Amino acid sequence: MKKDFYSIPEAANICSVGRTTMWRWVKSGELQGFLTPGGKYKIRKEGLESFIQKKMKHLSAVDIFQGKKILIVDDDLQILKIINKILSSNGYKIEEALDGFEVGAKTMQFEPDLMILDLYMSGMDGFEVCERIKENPKTSHIKIIAYTGFDTKENRDRIMKAGADDYLIKPVEKSVMIQSIEALLDQ
């Protein structure tokens, strides 16, 4: 069961601080909380997560909140490494697959929330991977961002028809990628 709200003692425990410290942060407005009808303060998960990322960088929000899972699929090891670093530093749990055939096993084991999928790889290409993911009732919920260096109208139309949720062109700015991921995961 996922928690959406935390009490002051729960939040203090997560942040490894005393209740008094947590209480001070809430009372000062540094950490946003709200008062329940029963007179208890609660802190929204998103607010605590944001607070940890901004103020308590030594804590890993990924471990605490079991961040969203993203599977990166690309046959270029350098691209995998770069995207992994960007997404890991933004609190996402990452798994990688080097080709279309590896995707099947990784998808079933890792159960990603989102996939960043290269279109052209050896073996099974991204178009076929996307179709298979979206046609399978067990995996059709996975959001897919097609990511390619071969931007053509045909490629864009074909991958979107296969079920991709977004389309990005290599190289893409970090902020654009994060914005796309956050928009899809918030749906």
N, C-alpha and C positions, 0 to 999 in steps of 0.2 A: 504494500500500500504506500503510495507516494503522499508525503505531507506537503500541504500548501502553506501552512502557518506553523510558527514555532513560538513557544512560550519563552519568557526571559531566561529561565533556567536552561531550557533546551538550547537556545541560541548561545548562551554563555558556554555551555559544554562544547558545542560545535566549534566555537572560536577559541577554546581553551583559555577563557578568562573567567573571573569571578562574576557572580550575579550582580554585584554592585557596579562593576565596570560596565556591564551590558546595560544595566538600568540607566546609568549616567548617559550613555550614548543615545539611548532612546529618548530620555527626558530632554537632552540638549538638541535633539533633532538631527544629530549626526547620522543616526540610524532610524529610519522611519518605522514607527509602530502604530498600532491603533488599539483603542480600548474596547473590549467586548462588552455586551450588555451585562455580563456578570462581574464587571469591574476588573478584569485581568487584561494585561497588555499582551498583544500578539504581534509577531513580526512576519510579514509575508516572505515566502521563500525567495522570490525574485529580489526583494529588497536586501535580504541577508546575503544572497549570492553576489549582488552588485557591491555591497559594502565590503565583503571579503576581497573581491578582485581589486577594489580601489585602495582600501586601507590596510589590508592584512595580506599582503602579497606572499608572505611566507607560507600561507595555507593554500592547499590545492582545492579549489572549488569543485574540480572534477571528482576527487575522491569523496568529498563531503556530500555532494548532491547527485552523484552518479550522472554526470553530464550526458548530453545527447551523444549518440554514437554515429560516427561518419565513416563510411567505407570509401577510400580513395582508390580508383581503378585507373592505372596508367602503366604503360610499358616503359616509360622513361623514369629511371631511378632518381634522377636529379629533380624532376618535377614532383615525384612522390615525397621526397625529402623536404622540399620547400613548402608544399601544401601541408604536410604533416606538422611541420614546425609552426606555421601560421595558426592552424586550427587547434593544436595542442595548447598553445599559449593563450588561446581564447576559451579554454575550458571544455573542449570537446574530447571525447574518447575516440581514438583513431585506430583503424585497421587498414591495411593495404593489400591490394591484389595487383599482380603484374600483368595479368591477361584475363580475357573473357572467361576462360575455363575455370580459373581460380575463384572467380566471383561466386559461383554457385555454393561451394563449400564455405567460403568466408561469410556469405549472406546468411546461411543457415546457422552457423556457429556464433557469429558476432551479433546478429539481428540488428543491423543498423537502422537508424531513423532516417538517414539521408545517404545518398551515394553521389560522389563526384566521379563522373564517367567520361573517360577519353573515348572519342569516336573510332579512331583507327589504331588497332592493336593487332598483333599477330594472333592467329587462331580465330576465335570468335570476336567480331568487332562490337563496338558499343551499341550499334543499332539493334543487333540481335540480343545482346544482353538486356537492353532496355525493354524490348518486347517481352522477353521471358519473365523478367521481374514483374512487369505490370500485368501480365496475363495470369500469373500464379496468385490465387486468392490469399496464400500465406505471406506473400511479399508485395502485393500490389499497393500497400499503404506507404511503402518506402518512397520518399521524395528523391527525384533524380535531377541532378544538374549536369547537363551535357557540357563538356569542356573540350574545346578543340582549337587547333592551330590552323585548321582547314575550313575557314569560314566561307561558306557559299549558301546561297538561298536554298539550293537543293538539300544540302546537309541539314540546315536548320529545319526546313519543312519536314524532312524525313524523320529526324529524331523527335521532333515535337509530335508527329503523327504516331510514332512508336510509344509515346507516353511520357516523354521527359517533361519535367515541371519547369525547367528554366534552361537557358542556353548562354554560356559564357565563352568568350574568345580569348585564347592564349596570346600573349600574357595578359593577365587581368590584375588590376590593382587589388591589394589586400582588402581595402575597405569595401570595394564592390562585391567581392566574394563573400565576405562576412555578412554584408547587407542582404545578399541573395539567400544565404543559408538561414539567417535569422527570420526572414520573411516567410520562407517555406516551413520552417519548424514551428512558427507561431500559428500556422493555419490549423 
